[in-house]
Amino acid sequence: MLFNTIEFVLFLPIVIITYFLLPHKIRWILLLAASYFFYMSWKVEYIFLIVISTLIDYISGILMEKLPDKKSRLPFLILSLCSNLGLLFFFKYFNFASENLNWLFDKLEVSKDIPLMSFLLPVGISFYTFQTLSYSIDVFFGRQKAEKHLGYFALYVSFFPQLVAGPIERFSRLAPQLKAKHDFSYDNLVNGLRLILYGLFIKMVIADNLAGIVDQIYAAPSNFSSLDILKGIIFYSFQIYSDFYGYSIIAIGSAQIMGIKIMDNFKTPYLAKNISEFWQRWHISLSTWFRDYLYHPLGGNRTKATRWIFNILIVFIVSGIWHGANWTFLIWGALFGFLYLMEKGINKGFNLQKEYKPFSFGHIFLAVKTFVLVTLIWVFFRSQSFNEAISIFTLLFTGTEQILESLIVPNYVWFWLAIFIISDVLLYNKRFDSWIGKIPLFGRWMIYGVFIFSIIVYAGVENFPFIYFQF
């Protein structure tokens, strides 16, 4: 079930109205049933994966809490890690590993052929496995008490607004809210609907219209001019941002109507002054997860310089692999790691760590620089192979021998993209619901009207799945 479908438009009000009509003590049953139904609308069989993951982590957490020290708890942490990462590897990385091993065997002239599996990647498996892993790790280290109520724990794992594409919530933040009694609030309703409306606008009007244009370029880059390829690359930067940002704020808005606050996942990342700040503003729930559960355990920056460099590269490379079973994702992560280290070194060597006022010349210059670098790296993220990415860059800088097609970008795409960019600038360090709430009534409803009109008239003809569903 997609957020931008009639099914969800009917599903969400039914769940919310029933939620507030039910007694507080049994609301978890409704939310758990709704979450499982929401997930099963993609593929019924894969609900068993969530159930298995939930039961293993629930039991592991209870058993770990009963044991006095880390040594005795370790087997149950290993059980949690192996089961969750094992499921993730089998469904997401098995074919990738098999293809590369088969290639290696072929080069070594070894008569061994590992068969490939034929199945669909379970939607959101990378998100909910990381969410449950954070719980198990926190219980192991004593940072979190084990949850005794299986129903509430299952709901934490599967809460439908953020189940398939995040944000990746920590148990200590989300679980108490799921247990708390929330009375109906007009402010929560209004702010939640504001976020949902804005999320639908940037997904259906921006991301979906750009998707078809980007697909043309990446399907046959050699048919287009260097200028058209450049447009396609830039459009993809805004496509992936508006697509994932749109999902995140629809999720936040849907939960907020029920009084449940999910963490912000994006904070105007394309206005970041450097790569470090970009990752503090882009997919925040994932970057903080890697910070807390990989970077800090590796030693963080409390080590020698060489080990710190190693830690940074490992985090970025693993982050790249998390996104997909393809060498392009590994390269994408590694490039971000190298750029991060280069910027840190240059800023320290030339004492360039100056703070700039928002939208000063210095801020604008650095933000444009960061956007250009991030946009170029996105080529590896979007490409199906390393060779395809190199082909894109080659054609971008050298041009094609014969231009066979001309990229047609409708005027309304430019217009709505400009509106989105302006809105993103206005929302610097602010969230849409709080920002628009301060605008006078007439202006506020004018903006609502513009968004509703654009969705009705200019929503993309094809309903593209959210990009991050594949991860």
C-alpha positions in Angstrom: 0.0 0.0 0.0 1.5 3.3 -1.1 1.0 6.6 0.7 0.0 8.2 -2.6 -2.9 5.9 -3.4 -6.7 5.9 -2.9 -6.2 2.8 -0.7 -4.1 4.7 1.8 -6.5 7.7 1.7 -9.2 5.3 2.9 -7.0 3.3 5.2 -5.5 6.1 7.3 -8.8 7.8 8.4 -10.3 4.5 9.3 -7.3 3.6 11.5 -7.2 7.1 13.1 -10.9 7.3 13.8 -11.0 3.8 15.2 -7.9 4.5 17.3 -9.5 7.4 19.1 -12.8 5.6 19.6 -11.2 2.6 21.2 -10.1 2.4 24.9 -6.5 3.2 25.4 -5.6 -0.2 26.7 -6.5 -2.0 23.5 -5.3 0.5 20.9 -2.1 -1.4 20.4 -4.1 -4.3 19.0 -5.6 -2.0 16.3 -2.3 -0.5 15.4 -0.6 -3.8 15.2 -3.3 -5.3 13.1 -3.3 -2.2 10.8 0.5 -2.4 10.5 0.5 -6.0 9.6 -2.3 -5.4 7.1 -0.4 -2.5 5.6 2.7 -4.6 5.1 0.8 -7.6 3.8 -0.8 -5.5 1.1 2.6 -5.9 -0.8 3.2 -9.6 -0.3 1.4 -11.6 2.3 4.1 -14.2 2.8 6.7 -11.7 3.9 4.8 -10.9 7.1 6.4 -14.1 8.5 9.8 -12.4 8.2 8.7 -9.6 10.5 7.1 -12.0 12.9 10.3 -14.2 13.1 12.5 -11.2 13.6 10.2 -9.8 16.3 10.0 -13.1 18.2 13.8 -13.7 18.2 14.6 -10.1 19.3 11.8 -10.1 21.9 13.0 -13.4 23.5 16.7 -12.4 23.2 16.0 -9.1 24.9 14.2 -10.7 27.9 16.9 -13.4 28.3 19.7 -10.8 28.1 18.2 -8.7 30.8 18.1 -11.6 33.2 21.8 -12.3 32.8 24.3 -10.3 35.0 27.1 -9.5 32.6 28.0 -9.0 28.9 29.8 -12.3 28.6 26.7 -14.3 29.5 24.5 -12.1 27.4 26.7 -12.3 24.3 25.2 -15.5 22.8 21.8 -14.0 22.7 23.1 -10.8 21.1 24.8 -13.0 18.5 21.5 -14.8 18.0 19.8 -11.5 17.3 22.6 -10.2 15.0 22.8 -13.5 13.1 19.1 -13.9 12.6 18.4 -10.4 11.5 21.5 -9.9 9.4 21.1 -13.5 8.1 17.6 -12.7 6.8 18.9 -9.4 5.3 21.8 -11.2 3.6 19.7 -14.0 2.2 17.1 -11.8 0.7 19.2 -8.8 -0.3 22.8 -9.9 -0.9 22.7 -13.6 -1.6 22.4 -13.2 -5.4 25.0 -10.4 -5.4 27.5 -12.6 -3.5 26.7 -15.6 -5.8 27.2 -13.6 -9.0 30.6 -12.3 -7.8 31.7 -15.8 -6.6 30.7 -17.3 -9.9 32.7 -14.6 -11.7 35.7 -15.4 -9.5 35.4 -19.1 -10.0 35.2 -18.5 -13.8 38.4 -16.4 -13.7 40.1 -19.1 -11.6 38.7 -21.8 -14.0 37.0 -23.6 -11.1 34.1 -25.7 -12.2 31.7 -24.5 -9.5 28.4 -22.7 -10.2 26.4 -21.2 -7.3 22.7 -21.0 -8.2 20.8 -17.7 -8.0 17.6 -17.4 -6.0 14.4 -16.0 -7.6 12.4 -14.0 -5.2 11.3 -10.4 -4.6 13.2 -8.3 -2.0 10.9 -7.9 1.0 9.8 -4.2 1.2 11.5 -2.3 4.0 13.6 -5.3 5.3 16.7 -3.1 5.7 14.7 -0.6 7.8 13.0 -2.9 10.3 16.0 -5.2 10.8 18.1 -2.1 11.8 15.3 -1.0 14.1 15.2 -4.3 15.9 19.0 -4.6 16.0 19.3 -1.2 17.8 16.9 -2.6 20.5 18.9 -5.8 21.0 22.2 -3.9 21.1 20.9 -1.4 23.7 19.5 -4.2 25.9 22.9 -6.0 25.7 24.8 -2.9 26.9 22.2 -2.1 29.6 21.1 1.1 27.9 17.5 -0.2 27.5 15.2 -2.3 29.6 13.8 -5.3 27.8 10.2 -5.0 26.8 8.0 -7.6 28.5 4.8 -7.0 26.4 5.1 -8.9 23.2 2.3 -6.9 21.6 3.9 -3.5 22.2 7.3 -4.8 21.0 5.7 -6.2 17.8 4.1 -2.8 17.3 7.5 -1.0 17.7 9.0 -3.2 15.0 6.1 -2.8 12.6 4.4 0.6 13.2 3.0 1.2 9.8 3.8 4.9 9.1 7.6 4.3 9.2 7.7 0.5 8.6 8.9 0.3 5.0 11.2 3.3 4.6 11.8 4.8 8.0 12.7 6.9 9.8 14.5 4.2 11.8 13.3 4.8 15.3 14.9 3.8 18.6 12.9 1.8 21.1 13.5 4.4 23.8 11.9 7.1 21.8 9.0 5.3 20.0 7.8 2.6 22.4 6.8 5.0 25.3 4.7 6.9 22.8 3.0 3.8 21.6 2.1 3.0 25.2 1.0 6.5 26.2 -2.6 7.6 26.1 -3.1 10.2 23.4 -6.3 12.2 23.3 -7.5 13.7 20.1 -5.8 17.0 19.4 -6.9 19.5 16.8 -3.3 20.8 16.6 -2.0 17.3 15.9 -4.6 16.8 13.3 -3.9 20.1 11.5 -0.1 19.7 11.6 -0.3 16.1 10.5 -2.5 17.0 7.5 -0.1 19.8 6.6 2.8 17.4 6.5 0.9 14.8 4.5 -0.2 17.5 2.0 3.3 18.8 1.5 4.7 15.3 1.3 2.2 14.3 -1.4 3.0 17.5 -3.3 6.8 16.9 -3.4 6.3 13.2 -4.2 3.5 13.3 -6.8 4.3 16.6 -8.5 8.1 16.9 -8.2 9.5 13.4 -7.8 7.1 11.5 -10.1 7.4 14.1 -12.9 11.2 14.1 -12.7 11.3 10.3 -12.6 10.2 9.8 -16.2 12.7 12.4 -17.5 15.6 10.9 -15.5 14.7 7.4 -16.8 15.0 8.6 -20.4 18.6 9.8 -19.8 19.8 6.7 -17.9 18.1 4.3 -20.4 20.0 5.7 -23.4 22.5 8.4 -22.4 24.4 8.1 -25.7 21.3 9.5 -27.5 21.4 12.8 -25.7 23.6 15.9 -25.6 25.9 16.7 -22.8 23.5 19.5 -21.7 20.6 17.0 -21.5 22.7 14.6 -19.6 23.6 17.3 -17.1 19.9 18.1 -16.7 19.1 14.5 -16.1 21.8 14.3 -13.4 20.6 17.4 -11.7 17.0 16.3 -11.9 17.9 13.0 -10.2 19.3 14.9 -7.2 15.9 16.6 -6.8 14.0 13.4 -7.6 15.5 11.2 -4.9 15.4 14.1 -2.4 11.7 14.9 -3.0 10.8 11.2 -3.2 12.4 10.2 0.1 11.7 13.4 1.9 8.1 13.2 0.7 7.7 9.7 2.2 9.3 10.7 5.5 7.1 13.7 6.2 3.9 11.7 5.1 5.0 9.1 7.7 5.7 11.8 10.3 2.3 13.5 9.6 0.4 10.2 9.7 1.8 9.4 13.1 1.4 12.9 14.5 -2.4 12.9 14.0 -2.4 10.1 16.6 -0.1 12.1 18.9 3.0 10.0 18.1 6.0 12.0 17.1 8.5 10.4 14.7 12.0 11.9 14.3 12.7 14.3 11.4 14.6 12.5 8.7 15.6 15.5 6.5 16.6 19.1 7.3 17.2 20.9 4.0 20.3 18.8 3.1 21.0 20.6 -0.2 21.7 23.7 1.8 24.5 22.0 3.7 27.9 23.7 3.5 30.0 20.5 3.4 29.7 16.7 3.2 29.7 16.4 7.0 26.8 18.7 7.4 25.0 17.1 4.5 24.9 13.8 6.4 23.7 15.6 9.4 20.7 16.7 7.4 20.1 13.7 5.0 18.5 10.5 6.1 19.2 11.5 9.7 17.9 8.3 11.3 20.3 6.1 9.3 23.3 8.4 9.7 22.8 8.5 13.5 22.3 4.8 13.6 25.7 4.2 11.9 27.2 6.8 14.2 25.9 5.1 17.4 26.1 1.4 16.4 29.2 1.3 14.1 31.3 4.4 14.3 31.4 4.8 18.1 32.0 1.0 18.7 34.9 1.2 16.2 36.5 3.9 18.4 35.0 7.0 16.7 37.5 9.9 16.7 39.0 8.8 20.0 41.8 7.0 18.2 44.9 7.6 16.2 44.5 9.5 12.9 45.0 6.4 10.7 42.4 4.4 12.7 40.0 7.4 12.5 40.3 7.5 8.7 39.7 3.7 8.7 36.6 4.2 10.9 35.2 6.9 8.6 35.7 4.8 5.4 34.2 1.7 7.0 31.0 3.6 8.0 30.5 5.2 4.6 31.3 1.9 2.7 28.9 -0.1 4.9 26.3 2.7 4.5 26.7 2.3 0.7 26.3 -1.5 0.9 23.2 -1.1 3.1 21.5 0.7 0.3 21.8 -2.1 -2.2 23.6 -5.2 -3.5 25.6 -3.6 -6.2 29.2 -2.4 -6.6 27.8 1.0 -7.5 26.5 1.5 -4.0 29.8 0.5 -2.4 31.6 3.0 -4.7 28.9 5.7 -3.8 29.6 5.2 -0.1 33.4 5.1 -0.5 33.3 8.4 -2.6 31.3 10.1 0.2 33.9 8.8 2.7 36.9 10.1 0.7 35.2 13.5 0.2 34.4 13.7 3.9 38.0 13.1 4.8 39.3 15.5 2.1 37.1 18.3 3.3 38.1 17.7 6.9 41.7 17.8 6.0 41.4 20.9 3.8 39.4 22.8 6.4 41.9 21.9 9.1 45.0 22.5 7.0 43.8 25.9 5.8 41.8 26.9 8.8 38.6 27.2 6.8 36.2 26.1 9.6 34.6 29.5 9.7 30.9 29.8 10.5 28.8 31.7 7.9 25.5 33.4 8.5 22.6 31.6 6.7 22.4 32.7 3.1 25.5 34.9 3.3 27.8 34.7 0.2 30.0 32.2 2.0 27.1 30.0 2.8 25.7 30.1 -0.7 29.1 29.4 -2.3 29.7 26.4 -0.1 26.2 25.1 -0.4 26.5 25.2 -4.2 29.8 23.4 -4.0 28.4 20.7 -1.8 25.3 20.3 -4.1 27.5 19.8 -7.1 29.6 17.2 -5.4 26.6 15.3 -4.1 24.9 15.5 -7.5 27.9 14.0 -9.2 28.1 11.1 -6.7 24.4 10.4 -7.1 25.3 9.1 -10.6 26.8 6.0 -9.1 23.7 5.6 -6.9 21.3 5.8 -9.9 23.4 3.7 -12.3 22.8 0.0 -12.7 26.5 -0.7 -13.1 30.0 0.8 -12.8 30.3 0.9 -16.6 27.0 2.8 -16.9 28.1 5.4 -14.4 31.4 5.9 -16.2 29.5 6.1 -19.5 27.4 8.9 -18.0 30.4 10.9 -16.9 32.2 10.3 -20.2 29.3 11.5 -22.3 28.7 14.4 -19.9 32.2 15.8 -20.5 32.9 14.7 -24.1 29.5 14.6 -25.7 28.0 12.1 -28.1 29.0 11.5 -31.7 25.4 11.9 -32.9 22.5 13.4 -30.9 19.5 11.2 -31.6 17.1 12.6 -29.1 16.3 15.9 -27.4 15.2 15.9 -23.8 11.8 17.5 -23.6 11.1 19.1 -20.2 7.6 20.5 -19.9 7.4 24.1 -18.7 5.2 23.1 -15.7 8.0 20.8 -14.5 10.4 23.7 -14.3 7.8 25.8 -12.6 6.9 23.3 -9.8 10.6 22.4 -9.4 11.3 26.1 -8.8 8.4 26.3 -6.3 9.9 23.3 -4.4 13.4 24.8 -4.3 12.0 28.1 -3.0 10.0 26.3 -0.4 13.1 24.3 0.7 15.1 27.5 1.1 12.3 29.0 3.2 12.2 25.9 5.3 15.9 26.1 6.2 16.2 24.8 9.8 12.4 24.8 10.0 9.7 22.1 9.5 6.8 22.7 7.1 4.0 22.4 9.6 5.4 24.9 12.1 6.5 27.3 9.3 3.1 27.4 7.6 1.3 27.7 10.9 2.9 31.2 11.4 1.6 32.4 8.1 -1.7 34.5 8.2 -4.9 32.5 7.5 -5.5 33.8 3.9 -1.9 33.1 2.8 -1.9 29.7 4.5 -5.0 28.6 2.6 -3.6 30.0 -0.6 -0.6 27.7 -0.2 -2.9 24.8 0.6 -4.9 25.5 -2.5 -1.8 25.7 -4.7 -0.6 22.3 -3.5 -4.0 20.6 -3.9 -4.4 22.1 -7.4 -0.9 20.9 -8.4 -1.6 17.4 -7.1 -4.9 17.2 -9.0 -3.7 18.7 -12.3 0.1 18.1 -12.5 0.7 14.8 -10.6 2.9 12.5 -12.7 0.9 10.3 -15.1 2.8 7.2 -13.9 2.7 6.3 -10.2 6.4 5.6 -9.4 7.1 3.5 -6.3 9.0 5.3 -3.6 12.7 4.9 -4.4 13.7 3.8 -0.9 11.3 0.9 -0.9 13.9 -1.1 -2.8 16.3 -0.8 0.2 
